[in-house]
Amino acid sequence: MFYCCLAGIVLCSTSSHSTHRAYSARERNGTGSVIISPGDRATLLPVPADPPGPADLDLPGPANLPVPADPPGPAGHARDVRPRIGAHVPVSGGLAAEGLRYAAAIGAEAIQVFVSSPRAWAPSAGDAGQDAALREHAAATGLPVYVHAAYLINVGSPDPAVRQRSVASLAHSLRRGTEIGARGVVVHTGSATMHGDRETAMRHARECLLPLLESIADDGPDLLLEPMAGHGGMLCAAIGDLPPYLDNLDWHPRAGVCLDTCHAFAAGHDLAAPDGAARLLADLGTAGGRLALIHANDSKDGCGSRRDRHENIGAGQIGTAAFRALLRHPAVRDVPFILETPGPGAAHAADVSTLKALAAQEPAAQEPAAQEPAAQEPTD
């Protein structure tokens, strides 16, 4: 019943948002965008599917799960804050029971999970005990938790049925994100598809997303908008598409940004260039203050390919130098990095370790050798 009612709200005209609340000047910066710091709130094409189970890893038991510590600085110096490094983790054995064990085994300092099948519309009810265990662990340790919404969601679709299902699925992800103590729910920004036009698709996105943004509770997760690789009429691919997209949502204070390095590279942002990382962050423009999460993925294909095929860090076309520059940029020091690279667990552990090492390196330091690509192909 909840989904039907919400869908009915979404499919009405934009005039239904006349009650959208105005935000005070205190909440906005000079450009009209709301300033939100990811650290202030305690609060898809698609990313790889859940990595394989942890059978190949020596997993600690629940009593031995580590408490994530702030990244240390060099010996004898004040702590040099770096981003937390984490990964998308498998949860088929339970959000806490498997997800947290896997995270501990690979050294993750932040996690991203699915709360339903990413390739189906039907929602999953979840397990109250697992929800509580994950929520309490995150609250006690400061572990950042994120949810990735279903791949099928398309708020720009010309098909009303797809939009209705998209709203219901995203509402479910936001509700589940609240139940597990997630800081953000990542969703792809949508596509006009081959049968629609951009202007109409942007209107549909507004009609779908504004009611959901308004419905988020104070203790709920932010909605993190993820640009795509640039194919199929995507509403956001180039980073410059983000400010107009956020403007379309009235710069709602609960709308943030998730930046995927593989998507950006495929869309034409040359991260592999010497100043590629700095230029990418500069291209965010007024949307830079909304950056809340980075999906750290190397790319199997070249810059501008418009192909979303993730690769392990250093084994793809982006390379380790770009990730080192990105990790050490002051604009992202409080922004968690989540890996969505090919598994199994040993490869994820190596990628986590690589990013941590890169974050600690000075720009002039010698790059670590690129690791061999994992045998398993990513599911994109």
N, C-alpha and C positions, 0 to 999 in steps of 0.2 A: 504494500500500500504506500509506503514511504517513497519508493522509487516512482510509482505512477504519479503521485502528487507532484514530486519534484520535476519530473519530465514535463508535466503539464505547465508548470511555471516557465520552464526553459523555452518551450516552443511558442510562447507568446511573443508579441512584438516588443521592440526595444522600449516602448513607452512604459512597460511594466517596471522599468528600473528608475522611475521618477523618484522613488523613495531611497535610492542609493545615497548613503549618507555623505555629506561634505566633510572634508578633513581640514583641520585647522592649519594655519601657516606653520605652527610648531612642528607638525608632522611632515612637512615638505621641505625640500631644499629649493635653491633658486630656480631650478628647471621645472619645478612642479612635481618632481618625483619624490616619493616618500623614502626617507632614509631608514633602512633596516640593517642592523648589524647581525650577522648570523650568530655571533657569540652572545648577543643580548637576550635571546629567547631560550629559556631552559626548555625551555619549552617541554611516437616512439619511432633511416629505419631502425629496428629494435636493438636493444642491448642483448648480450648473450643470455641464454636461459640459465637456470640454476646450474652451478657447477656440479660435477659428480659428487657423490657422497664421500665421506671422509675415510673410506676403507684403507686408502693408501697412506694415511697420516697417523701419527702417534698422538691421539687426541687426549687432552687432559679431562679428567672428570669434573663435574660441576663445582666441587669444592676447591678445585685448583684453578678456576678461571681467574686470569689476572685482572687487576684494576688498571685501566689505561692511565698512564702517567703523562704529564706534559712533556713534549719532546725536549730532551736535555740540550744544553748548550755546551760549547767546548770547555774542557777542564780549566778551572781557574777564571772563567768568565761568566758574566750574567747569562741567563738562559736566552738563547736565540730562538724565539718562537718560530716554529715551522708548522705548516699544515699537518693535520692528522691524516694518516694514510690508512685506508681501509679497502673493503672489497664488497661486491655483491656475494652473499653467502647462501648456501643451500638451506632449506628449512623443511624438507620433506619429513624429517624426524622430529619436528617441533621447532618453533621459533627460537626458544631458549635452549632446548636440549641439544639440537644439532647446530643451529645457527651460531650460538655463542661458543660452542666447542670448536667449530670450524674456524671462527674468527680468531680464537686464541691460538690455534695450531699454526695459522699462517702469519700471525703477528699483526692482525688488523687492529687499528685504533678507532675505526668507525665502520658501520655496516649498512648495507642496503638489502632489503628483502622484498619478495613478492608476498602479498597477503591473499592472493587468489591465483588461479592459473593465468599466466599472462596472455594466453592465446584462446581464451574462452570468455563469454559474457557472464556465465553463471558465477555468482559470488560464493565465497567460502565463509562459513560461519566462524571459523577459528576455534581456538581452545582457550577458555578463560584462564586456566592454570598456566599455560605457556605465555599468554598475554601478560599476566601479572608478573611472571618470573622475568620476562624481558624488560618490562616497564620498570620494575624495581631495580634490576641490575643496572639499567641505563641511568636511573636517577641516582643510585648510590655511587656509581663510578664515573659518571659524566660521559659515558660512551655515546657518541652521536649515532642515532638510528634514523634511517630513511626508508621510505616505501617507494617502489617503482610501480606505477599504475599499469593497467593492461595495455598491450600493444595494439589492440583492436580499436582503442578510443580514437575518434576523429571528430573534434568539435567543429570542424569546418566543412563537414560532409554536406553535399547537396541532398542527401537522403534523410528525411525526418526520422525514420526508424533508427538509423545509425546514430544520429545525434541523441535521440532519446536513450538508447542503450549506453551511449558514451557517458551521458550525465549520470545515469544510474550506477555505472561501474566506477566512475570517478568519485561519486558521493560515498560509495562503499569503501574505497581506498582511503578517503579522508577520515571516515568514521573509524576504520580499523587502525589508521595511523594514530588517532587520538587514543585508542584503547591500548596501544603498545608503547606510547610515549615517544612517537617519532617526531623529529624536528621538521620534516618536510615530506611531501608526496610529489614525486617527479612525474610529469605527464608531457607527452609530445604535443607540440603546439598546433598540430592539425594540418590538413591539406584540402585544397579546393578540388582535388582529384582531376581526372581528365574530363569530367562532365560538368564542372562548375567554374565560376569566375572568382578571382581573388576578392573583389569588393564584397560580394555576397558571402563568401566564406568567412571573411573577417567579421561581418555582421553576425553570422551564425556563432562564431567563436565567442563574441561578446555576450550574446543571448544565453549561451550555455554556461560560460564561466563566471559571470558576475554574480548570479544567485548562489553559486557554490562558494565563491569567495566570501560573500556576505554571511554565509551560514557557518563559517569556521569559528569555533569557540576560542576564547582567549587562550586556553591551554591546548588547542589543537595544532596540527602541523600547518606550515605554510604550503602554498601550492607553488611548486617549482617548475617553470616552463623551460622545456628543453628543445632548442632548435635542432633541425635534422640535417641530413647530408645534401639535400638540394634537389632531389628528384621528385617527380609526381605532383607538381603544384604545391609544394610545401609552403606554408604561410611564414615560417621562419627557417631560413637556412643560413644565409649570410648574417654575421653578427649585427650588421646594421639594420636588420629586420626587427630586432628586439625593441628598440625605443618606440616605433610605431605600434607594435603589438601591445606593449604595456600602455601606451596612450589610449589604445582601443579599449582597454580595461580601466580607464581613468586612473592609472597608476595606483591601483588598489594596494593598500599596505600589506595585504597577505599574499601578494603575487611576487615571487622571487624568480631567480634564473638558475638553471643548471646548465653548465657548459660542458659539452662532450668534445674532447680533443680530436677524436677520429672524425666526428661529424663536421667540426669546423674545418679540418684539413681537407676533407672530401668536398666541402662547399667552396673551397678556394682560398682559405686563409693559410698561407705558407708558414706553418710553425717551424719547418726545418730550416728556414732562412735564419741568418745570424741574429736578426732582431725580431724574429717571428712571434715569439711569445709576448714581447712588449707591445708589438703592433696589434696583436689580437686583443689584448686587454684594453688598449687605447681605443680600438674599434667599438668596444662596448658603449662608449660615450656615456650618456645619462643613465644607461642601464647598468653601468658598472657598480653602482651602489646597491644593486639588487642581487649581485652574484652571491649565492649561498652554497653552491656545491659544484664540484668539478668531477666529471667522469673521465678518468685518466686511461686512455686507450691508445696504443699505437695503431697504425693503419697498414693493412696489406697493400693498399692501392695508393697511387700518387696523388699529389695535391690537385684538387679540382675534379677528381674522378666521379664525384657524386655517388660513390659506392660506399656503403657502410659495412666494412668488413674489419673487425677489430683484430689486433695482433698484440702479442706480448711486448712489454716495454723493451725497446732497443732492438727488437727483431723486425720492425716494420719500417715504413718510409719516413716517419716523423723523427725517430732517433732520440737518443738519450740527452743530447745537448738541449733540445727544446724543452724536455721535461725538467731538466735542472734549472733552466732559466725561468720556467713557469713557477716551479716550487719556491724559488728564492725571490720572486717578485713581491714587493711589500704589499701590493694590493690584494694578495690571496693568502696572507699569513694566517688568517683565521678561517679560511675556507677549506673544509675537508675534501680530500681526494678519494674517490671511490673507483676501484679497478673493476672493469667488466671484460677482462681479457680471457683468452682460452685457458681452460684447465688441463689436467686435474689439479688437485691441491698443491702438489709440489711446485707447479708452474706459478700458481697464485702466490705462494710463499716467496718465490724468487722475485716476482714483480713487486711485492710489498717491500722486500729487502732492497731491491734496486732503487725504488723511489726514495726510501729513507736515506740511502747512501748519497743519492744525487742531491737531496735537500741539504745535506751536510757539506757538500763540496763547494769550494770557492769557484767562481766562473772560469778561472784559468787552470783549474785542476784537470788532470788527465781523465778522460771518460772511461768508465768501465767497459770491458768488452761486451758486445751485444750477445745476449743469450740465444741459444738455439730455439727456433720456433717449436712450440709444443705439437705433438702428433695430432691432437684432437683439434678439429676445425671449430671456430666459434659458431654459434647459432645466431645468425643475424636476421 
